[in-house]
């Protein structure tokens, strides 16, 4: 199973969209580890949203679709739609 996921950092006030075949908690641990990259800028990332896919390519396509929105508001509405 593959996941497209959205993280949020309160410190940065930013979202991160990614995809993985790993367990989400393990993936989050890696985002919090010492590395170079966008998520290395903060250590308070939390998982706000995810979708599950049978194929890696579908999870990646969904990641690219969400990133193409370039809209915090649209991302927030997506997150709210799953929690409401």
N, C-alpha and C positions, 0 to 999 in steps of 0.2 A: 504494500500500500504506500502511496505517495501523498504528500500533503503540500498544499499551498497555504502559507501562513502569513499573518500580519503581527508584527511586534510593535510595541510603543515604548518610547523613553520619555518619562516625565521631565527629566533633566534637560533633554534636547528639545522636547515638544515636537518630536518627529516620529513618523512611522517607518518601518522597514518591512518590505514585502519580499518573501523568498519561497523556495520550494525545497523539499527534502524527502528522502526515503527513510530517514532515521526517525526514531522516537522523538517527539517534539521536545520533551524535557532534556534529552541529550543534546539536541540541536541548540536549545537555549543555553545550556551549559557551555557549549563551544562559542556562542556569541559573547558570553561573559568572560571567556578565557583571554589570555594575552595573545593578541594577534593584530595584524594590521588590516584595516578595512573599515568600512562605514560604522559597523556596530562596536568597534573598539573605542569609540568616542564617549561611550557611557557604559555603566555597569548596572543600570536599572531597567533593562529591557524586560517586558512582560508580554506573554502571548495573549492577544486579544481576540484572535479569530483564526480559524483554519477550515479548510475544505479537504476532503479525502478523494483521491482518484486511484483508479486501477493501474494507470500507466504514467510513467514519469513525464512523457511528452505532454500529457493533458495537464498535469500540475504546473509544468513550465509555461504552457500556453496561458493558463489562468493567471500566473504571476505576471507575465508580460501584459496581459489585458488590464489588470488592476494598475500596474505601473503606468500604462499609457493614459490613464485618466488624468494624471497629474493634478489631482484634486483631493485635498484633505477632507472636504465636505462629503464628497462621494464615497470616500473610504470610510468615514465615520458613519454614514448611512448604511453601508454594507455591514459594518460591525453591529450596529444597532438592530438591523433586521434579524440577525441570528440570536441576539440576546433578548429580544422583545417578544 
